[in-house]
Amino acid sequence: MAGRSIHYYLIKLARLSGWLLFFLMLIYIITGLTLRGDFNLQETIELELALGIHQKLVWPLVAMFSVHSGLEIYFALRRWGWSKPRASEPRR
């Protein structure tokens, strides 16, 4: 069985981080709207709970954004030819 290249795992990590970032942002937006009192969301989520979740999601959002954007920038640079593959890597 041939081993998979590091790029296979980096693509999987980029996709996973993208989905995690999407769901974290969705929760962050919903808790923010609850705190503002929009859409009567405070009836379904208590304000203290929404505030706690909203404040605790800041650093996970920063981490997921950094991972996802860093990987996507790396892949974009490779696509555009700014980052050359090593001599041992086959060119696609």
C-alpha positions in Angstrom: 0.0 0.0 0.0 1.5 3.3 -1.1 1.7 6.0 1.5 -0.3 9.2 1.0 1.5 12.5 0.6 1.4 15.2 3.2 -0.8 17.2 0.9 -3.6 14.7 1.1 -3.7 15.2 4.9 -3.4 19.0 4.6 -6.4 19.1 2.2 -8.4 17.0 4.7 -7.3 19.4 7.5 -8.3 22.4 5.5 -11.8 20.9 4.8 -12.3 19.9 8.5 -11.1 23.3 9.7 -13.5 25.0 7.2 -16.5 23.1 8.5 -15.5 23.7 12.2 -15.1 27.4 11.4 -18.5 27.5 9.8 -20.3 26.0 12.8 -18.3 28.1 15.3 -19.2 31.2 13.4 -22.9 30.2 13.2 -23.0 29.7 17.0 -21.1 33.0 17.5 -23.6 34.9 15.4 -26.6 33.3 17.1 -25.3 34.1 20.5 -24.5 37.6 19.4 -28.0 38.1 18.1 -29.4 36.7 21.3 -27.4 39.3 23.3 -28.6 42.1 21.1 -32.2 40.9 21.5 -32.8 40.3 17.8 -35.3 37.8 16.5 -36.6 37.0 20.1 -33.8 34.5 20.6 -33.5 35.4 24.3 -36.7 33.3 24.7 -34.9 30.1 23.6 -31.4 30.9 25.0 -30.8 32.5 28.4 -28.7 35.7 28.3 -26.1 34.5 30.7 -25.6 31.3 28.7 -25.4 33.2 25.5 -22.9 35.6 27.0 -20.7 32.8 28.3 -20.7 30.9 25.0 -20.1 34.1 23.1 -17.1 35.1 25.2 -15.6 31.6 25.2 -15.7 31.2 21.4 -13.3 34.0 20.6 -10.1 32.1 20.9 -11.4 28.9 19.2 -12.5 31.1 16.3 -9.1 32.8 16.1 -7.4 29.4 16.1 -9.7 27.9 13.4 -9.5 31.0 11.2 -5.7 30.9 11.4 -5.4 27.2 10.6 -8.0 27.4 7.7 -6.7 30.6 6.2 -3.1 29.5 6.5 -3.7 26.2 4.7 -5.8 27.9 2.0 -3.2 30.6 1.4 -0.5 27.8 1.1 -2.6 25.9 -1.5 -3.3 29.1 -3.4 0.4 30.0 -3.5 1.2 26.5 -4.8 -1.6 26.7 -7.4 -0.3 30.1 -8.6 3.3 28.7 -8.9 4.7 31.0 -6.2 5.7 28.0 -4.0 7.6 25.5 -6.0 7.3 21.7 -5.2 10.5 20.0 -4.0 12.5 18.1 -6.5 11.3 14.8 -4.9 7.7 15.7 -5.4 6.1 14.9 -8.7 4.6 18.0 -10.5 0.9 17.7 -11.2 
